[in-house]
């Protein structure tokens, strides 16, 4: 018998013992795992936490090399790199005031962060509801155990009560087993988002407040707009 078959049999036996509540918790856990894996892949694809390129672009801009800085920032996939590219582009073009540049960057970054945060509400709901579902299953199990005890009358078998109690507590354990890792992963994801937001604010502030060594030559407007729109 393969390990995969053993795992399926274990899951099936737990669902049978715990009843429909455990089955619901298992379905929720499977969906949560899928969402978590999707978010990790999305964070990797969008370069969350990768600030080296954006920081180097800011350094080049401060050295009076805006063309190289803009080209470097454009190639980045992170929100920080894109925000730096926008800041360099708008500043070298001299087409907008600082407040307007900040507003445009904030609008673009907000859209990206909204995309990154999609699914967070679901994970937060799972972290809160899973223990409650487990407790609900435990209460139902305890009711059933005491009902069987009452039915037995004078011929009370302690094993009946003990068996009913441990089966009832199984649902609470299942709920906590789902809620705790989901809560930890959600906290980690939110921390990464907050770090990215701080990086965007600090790096764009560096660009907008920088005094470059020499007056930069404006890059081609059409090429800049096309690259940044992509």
URSULVEN-V543618 format. One record per backbone hydrogen bond with DSSP energy under -0.5 kcal/mol. CO is the residue of the C=O (numbers start at 1). NH is the residue of the N-H. E is the energy in kcal/mol with one decimal. If there is no record, write none. Layout:
co:CO nh:NH e:E
co:CO nh:NH e:E
This chain:
co:2 nh:6 e:-2.2
co:3 nh:7 e:-2.4
co:4 nh:8 e:-2.2
co:5 nh:9 e:-2.3
co:6 nh:10 e:-2.3
co:7 nh:11 e:-2.5
co:8 nh:12 e:-2.5
co:9 nh:13 e:-2.4
co:10 nh:14 e:-2.4
co:11 nh:15 e:-2.4
co:12 nh:16 e:-2.0
co:13 nh:17 e:-2.5
co:14 nh:18 e:-2.9
co:15 nh:19 e:-1.4
co:19 nh:23 e:-1.7
co:20 nh:24 e:-2.4
co:21 nh:25 e:-2.3
co:22 nh:26 e:-2.4
co:23 nh:27 e:-2.0
co:24 nh:28 e:-2.5
co:25 nh:29 e:-2.4
co:26 nh:30 e:-2.1
co:27 nh:31 e:-2.2
co:28 nh:32 e:-2.6
co:29 nh:33 e:-2.3
co:30 nh:34 e:-1.9
co:31 nh:35 e:-2.4
co:32 nh:36 e:-2.6
co:33 nh:37 e:-2.4
co:34 nh:38 e:-2.1
co:35 nh:39 e:-2.4
co:36 nh:40 e:-2.4
co:37 nh:41 e:-2.2
co:38 nh:42 e:-2.5
co:39 nh:43 e:-2.8
co:40 nh:44 e:-2.1
co:41 nh:45 e:-2.7
co:42 nh:46 e:-2.3
co:43 nh:48 e:-2.4
co:44 nh:47 e:-1.1
co:47 nh:50 e:-1.9
co:49 nh:51 e:-1.1
co:51 nh:55 e:-2.7
co:52 nh:56 e:-2.3
co:53 nh:57 e:-2.2
co:54 nh:58 e:-2.0
co:55 nh:59 e:-2.0
co:56 nh:60 e:-2.4
co:57 nh:61 e:-2.2
co:58 nh:62 e:-2.3
co:59 nh:63 e:-1.2
co:60 nh:65 e:-2.2
co:61 nh:64 e:-1.5
co:62 nh:213 e:-0.6
co:65 nh:69 e:-2.1
co:66 nh:70 e:-3.0
co:67 nh:71 e:-2.4
co:68 nh:72 e:-2.3
co:69 nh:73 e:-2.5
co:70 nh:74 e:-2.3
co:71 nh:75 e:-1.1
co:73 nh:76 e:-1.3
co:78 nh:82 e:-2.1
co:79 nh:83 e:-2.4
co:80 nh:84 e:-2.3
co:81 nh:85 e:-2.4
co:82 nh:86 e:-2.4
co:83 nh:87 e:-2.4
co:84 nh:88 e:-2.7
co:85 nh:89 e:-2.5
co:86 nh:90 e:-2.7
co:87 nh:91 e:-2.0
co:88 nh:92 e:-2.6
co:89 nh:93 e:-1.8
co:90 nh:94 e:-0.8
co:90 nh:95 e:-1.0
co:90 nh:96 e:-0.6
co:91 nh:94 e:-0.5
co:97 nh:101 e:-2.6
co:98 nh:102 e:-2.6
co:99 nh:103 e:-1.9
co:100 nh:104 e:-2.3
co:101 nh:105 e:-2.6
co:102 nh:106 e:-2.5
co:103 nh:107 e:-2.1
co:104 nh:108 e:-2.1
co:105 nh:109 e:-2.9
co:106 nh:110 e:-2.3
co:107 nh:111 e:-1.5
co:108 nh:112 e:-1.6
co:109 nh:113 e:-2.7
co:110 nh:114 e:-2.3
co:111 nh:115 e:-1.8
co:112 nh:116 e:-2.2
co:113 nh:117 e:-2.2
co:115 nh:118 e:-0.9
co:117 nh:120 e:-2.0
co:119 nh:123 e:-2.0
co:120 nh:124 e:-2.6
co:121 nh:125 e:-2.4
co:122 nh:126 e:-2.4
co:123 nh:127 e:-2.3
co:124 nh:128 e:-1.3
co:125 nh:129 e:-2.9
co:126 nh:130 e:-2.5
co:128 nh:132 e:-0.7
co:129 nh:133 e:-2.9
co:130 nh:134 e:-2.3
co:131 nh:135 e:-2.5
co:132 nh:136 e:-2.5
co:133 nh:137 e:-2.4
co:134 nh:138 e:-2.0
co:135 nh:139 e:-2.4
co:136 nh:140 e:-2.2
co:137 nh:141 e:-2.4
co:138 nh:142 e:-2.7
co:139 nh:143 e:-2.3
co:140 nh:144 e:-2.1
co:141 nh:145 e:-2.4
co:142 nh:146 e:-2.6
co:143 nh:147 e:-1.8
co:144 nh:148 e:-2.2
co:145 nh:149 e:-2.0
co:146 nh:150 e:-2.2
co:147 nh:151 e:-2.2
co:148 nh:152 e:-1.8
co:149 nh:153 e:-0.7
co:150 nh:153 e:-0.8
co:152 nh:155 e:-1.4
co:154 nh:156 e:-2.0
co:156 nh:158 e:-0.6
co:157 nh:160 e:-1.8
co:157 nh:161 e:-1.0
co:158 nh:162 e:-2.7
co:159 nh:163 e:-2.6
co:160 nh:164 e:-2.2
co:161 nh:165 e:-2.3
co:162 nh:166 e:-2.3
co:163 nh:167 e:-1.8
co:164 nh:168 e:-1.9
co:165 nh:169 e:-2.5
co:166 nh:170 e:-0.9
co:167 nh:171 e:-0.6
co:168 nh:171 e:-1.0
co:168 nh:172 e:-0.7
co:169 nh:173 e:-2.2
co:170 nh:174 e:-2.2
co:171 nh:175 e:-2.4
co:172 nh:176 e:-2.5
co:173 nh:177 e:-2.3
co:174 nh:178 e:-1.3
co:175 nh:179 e:-2.5
co:176 nh:180 e:-2.4
co:177 nh:181 e:-0.5
co:178 nh:182 e:-1.5
co:179 nh:183 e:-2.4
co:180 nh:184 e:-2.1
co:181 nh:185 e:-2.6
co:182 nh:186 e:-2.5
co:183 nh:187 e:-2.1
co:184 nh:188 e:-2.1
co:185 nh:189 e:-2.6
co:186 nh:190 e:-2.5
co:187 nh:191 e:-2.0
co:188 nh:192 e:-2.1
co:189 nh:193 e:-2.1
co:190 nh:194 e:-2.3
co:191 nh:195 e:-2.4
co:192 nh:196 e:-2.1
co:193 nh:197 e:-2.3
co:194 nh:198 e:-2.2
co:195 nh:199 e:-2.1
co:196 nh:200 e:-2.2
co:197 nh:201 e:-2.2
co:198 nh:202 e:-2.6
co:199 nh:203 e:-2.5
co:200 nh:204 e:-2.1
co:201 nh:205 e:-1.7
co:202 nh:206 e:-1.8
co:203 nh:207 e:-1.8
co:204 nh:208 e:-2.7
co:205 nh:209 e:-1.8
co:206 nh:210 e:-0.5
co:207 nh:210 e:-0.9
co:210 nh:212 e:-0.7
co:220 nh:224 e:-2.4
co:221 nh:225 e:-2.7
co:222 nh:226 e:-2.3
co:223 nh:227 e:-2.4
co:224 nh:228 e:-2.2
co:225 nh:229 e:-1.9
co:226 nh:230 e:-0.9
